């Protein structure tokens, strides 16, 4: 046993088992994925609302596509 482990055990602390570590990582990963999905849903809803506002205020239907594409020029590639 190396000095690090001996020091931990002598202080009454225990290390995670591999299964405990894997379970904790799995829970964190699931939480991160859920947060990413929620953020994506919110972004899509916001974008949909912004496009609907452009459509509502559009005077020339033939320019609507251009207005939507140019709404956020930095996102165009």
DRENGU-604342 format. One record per atom (N, C-alpha, C): x negated, y negated, z; residue in one letter; residue number from 0; atom name. Coordinates in steps of 0.02 Angstrom, whole numbers. Each point is the difference from the previous one (the first is absolute). Layout:
R       X       Y       Z  resn  resi  name
R       X       Y       Z     A   NUM    CA
...
//
This chain:
R       X       Y       Z  resn  resi  name
R     -43      58       0     X     0     N
R      43     -58       0     X     0    CA
R     -45     -62       0     X     0     C
R      15     -48     -44     X     1     N
R     -42     -59      -3     X     1    CA
R      15     -47      59     X     1     C
R     -43     -49       9     X     2     N
R       5     -46      57     X     2    CA
R      66     -39       0     X     2     C
R      24     -18     -59     X     3     N
R      63     -37      -4     X     3    CA
R      58      41      29     X     3     C
R       6      62     -21     X     4     N
R      54      43      25     X     4    CA
R      -8      13      75     X     4     C
R     -61      13      22     X     5     N
R     -12      11      71     X     5    CA
R      22     -60      41     X     5     C
R     -16     -60     -25     X     6     N
R      17     -61      35     X     6    CA
R      77      -8       4     X     6     C
R      33      14     -56     X     7     N
R      74      -5       0     X     7    CA
R      31      49      49     X     7     C
R     -23      62      -2     X     8     N
R      29      51      43     X     8    CA
R     -16     -14      74     X     8     C
R     -57     -28      14     X     9     N
R     -17     -14      69     X     9    CA
R      43     -56      30     X     9     C
R      29     -42     -43     X    10     N
R      43     -54      23     X    10    CA
R      74      22       2     X    10     C
R      13      63     -14     X    11     N
R      68      26       3     X    11    CA
R      41     -14     -62     X    11     C
R     -31     -26     -53     X    12     N
R      36     -14     -61     X    12    CA
R      -4      61     -46     X    12     C
R      53       9     -38     X    13     N
R       0      56     -48     X    13    CA
R       3     -28     -71     X    13     C
R     -25      37     -45     X    14     N
R       3     -19     -71     X    14    CA
R      64      28     -30     X    14     C
R      21     -29     -55     X    15     N
R      56      27     -37     X    15    CA
R     -18      67     -29     X    15     C
R      48      44      -2     X    16     N
R     -11      61     -38     X    16    CA
R      11     -18     -74     X    16     C
R     -21      43     -44     X    17     N
R       8     -13     -72     X    17    CA
R      74      -5     -17     X    17     C
R      41      43      30     X    18     N
R      72      -2     -14     X    18    CA
R      31     -65      25     X    18     C
R     -20     -23      59     X    19     N
R      27     -64      26     X    19    CA
R     -21     -58     -45     X    19     C
R     -62       2     -22     X    20     N
R     -25     -52     -45     X    20    CA
R      39       1     -66     X    20     C
R       9      59     -28     X    21     N
R      36       7     -63     X    21    CA
R      72     -25       7     X    21     C
R      32      16      56     X    22     N
R      68     -22      12     X    22    CA
R       4     -76       5     X    22     C
R     -47     -30      36     X    23     N
R      -2     -74       7     X    23    CA
R     -11     -33     -68     X    23     C
R     -45      27     -39     X    24     N
R     -14     -27     -67     X    24    CA
R      62       6     -44     X    24     C
R      34      56       5     X    25     N
R      60      12     -40     X    25    CA
R      55     -51      18     X    25     C
R       9     -14      65     X    26     N
R      50     -48      22     X    26    CA
R     -17     -70     -24     X    26     C
R     -63     -19       4     X    27     N
R     -21     -66     -22     X    27    CA
R       9      -6     -76     X    27     C
R     -19      51     -36     X    28     N
R       7       0     -73     X    28    CA
R      74      -8     -19     X    28     C
R      44      35      34     X    29     N
R      71      -4     -14     X    29    CA
R      26     -71      14     X    29     C
R     -23     -30      54     X    30     N
R      21     -68      16     X    30    CA
R     -24     -50     -52     X    30     C
R     -61       8     -23     X    31     N
R     -28     -45     -52     X    31    CA
R      40       8     -65     X    31     C
R      15      61     -19     X    32     N
R      38      11     -62     X    32    CA
R      70     -31       6     X    32     C
R      32       9      58     X    33     N
R      66     -29      10     X    33    CA
R      -2     -76      -4     X    33     C
R     -51     -30      29     X    34     N
R      -7     -73      -3     X    34    CA
R     -12     -23     -72     X    34     C
R     -40      37     -37     X    35     N
R     -13     -18     -70     X    35    CA
R      64       6     -42     X    35     C
R      39      51      12     X    36     N
R      63       8     -36     X    36    CA
R      48     -58      17     X    36     C
R       4     -17      63     X    37     N
R      44     -55      21     X    37    CA
R     -23     -66     -31     X    37     C
R     -65     -13      -1     X    38     N
R     -27     -61     -30     X    38    CA
R      15      -2     -74     X    38     C
R      -6      57     -34     X    39     N
R      14       3     -71     X    39    CA
R      74     -14     -14     X    39     C
R      44      30      41     X    40     N
R      72     -14      -8     X    40    CA
R      15     -74       8     X    40     C
R     -31     -31      50     X    41     N
R      11     -71      12     X    41    CA
R     -26     -42     -58     X    41     C
R     -58      18     -27     X    42     N
R     -29     -37     -56     X    42    CA
R      44       6     -62     X    42     C
R      26      59     -13     X    43     N
R      44      10     -58     X    43    CA
R      64     -41       9     X    43     C
R      28       0      60     X    44     N
R      61     -39      12     X    44    CA
R     -13     -74      -8     X    44     C
R     -56     -24      23     X    45     N
R     -17     -71      -7     X    45    CA
R     -10     -17     -74     X    45     C
R     -33      43     -36     X    46     N
R     -11     -13     -72     X    46    CA
R      66       1     -38     X    46     C
R      42      47      17     X    47     N
R      66       5     -32     X    47    CA
R      40     -64      13     X    47     C
R      -2     -25      61     X    48     N
R      36     -61      17     X    48    CA
R     -28     -60     -37     X    48     C
R     -66      -4      -5     X    49     N
R     -31     -56     -36     X    49    CA
R      19       2     -74     X    49     C
R       1      59     -30     X    50     N
R      19       6     -70     X    50    CA
R      74     -16     -10     X    50     C
R      42      20      48     X    51     N
R      71     -16      -5     X    51    CA
R      11     -75       4     X    51     C
R     -39     -34      43     X    52     N
R       5     -73       5     X    52    CA
R     -20     -33     -66     X    52     C
R     -53      25     -31     X    53     N
R     -20     -26     -65     X    53    CA
R      55      10     -51     X    53     C
R      30      58       0     X    54     N
R      54      15     -48     X    54    CA
R      60     -45      13     X    54     C
R      17     -10      64     X    55     N
R      57     -43      17     X    55    CA
R     -11     -72     -24     X    55     C
R     -62     -23       3     X    56     N
R     -16     -69     -17     X    56    CA
R     -22      -9     -73     X    56     C
R       0      53     -38     X    57     N
R     -25      -2     -69     X    57    CA
R      49     -35     -46     X    57     C
R     -26     -48     -37     X    58     N
R      42     -35     -49     X    58    CA
R      -6      30     -69     X    58     C
R     -57      33     -14     X    59     N
R     -12      29     -66     X    59    CA
R     -17      74      10     X    59     C
R      47      44     -13     X    60     N
R      -8      71      12     X    60    CA
R     -60      30     -38     X    60     C
R     -17     -31     -56     X    61     N
R     -56      26     -40     X    61    CA
R     -67     -12      35     X    61     C
R      -2     -46      47     X    62     N
R     -63     -15      36     X    62    CA
R      -2      32      69     X    62     C
R      52      38      18     X    63     N
R       3      30      66     X    63    CA
R     -58      48      12     X    63     C
R     -15      43     -49     X    64     N
R     -56      47       8     X    64    CA
R     -65     -36      12     X    64     C
R     -12     -53     -37     X    65     N
R     -61     -39       8     X    65    CA
R      -2     -32      69     X    65     C
R      56     -26      24     X    66     N
R       3     -31      66     X    66    CA
R     -16      51      54     X    66     C
R      27      60      -7     X    67     N
R     -13      53      49     X    67    CA
R     -74      20      -1     X    67     C
R     -28       9     -60     X    68     N
R     -70      20      -5     X    68    CA
R     -47     -55      27     X    68     C
R      19     -63      -8     X    69     N
R     -43     -55      21     X    69    CA
R      16     -24      71     X    69     C
R      44      35      35     X    70     N
R      19     -20      68     X    70    CA
R     -61      -2      46     X    70     C
R     -42      50      -5     X    71     N
R     -61       3      41     X    71    CA
R     -58      14     -49     X    71     C
R     -28     -53     -30     X    72     N
R     -53      11     -51     X    72    CA
R     -59      40      25     X    72     C
R     -17      -6      64     X    73     N
R     -59      36      26     X    73    CA
R       9      75      -3     X    73     C
R      62      25      -4     X    74     N
R      12      71      -3     X    74    CA
R      -3      28     -71     X    74     C
R      -3     -43     -49     X    75     N
R      -3      24     -69     X    75    CA
R     -70      24     -16     X    75     C
R      -4      54     -37     X    76     N
R     -66      27     -18     X    76    CA
R      -4       9     -74     X    76     C
//
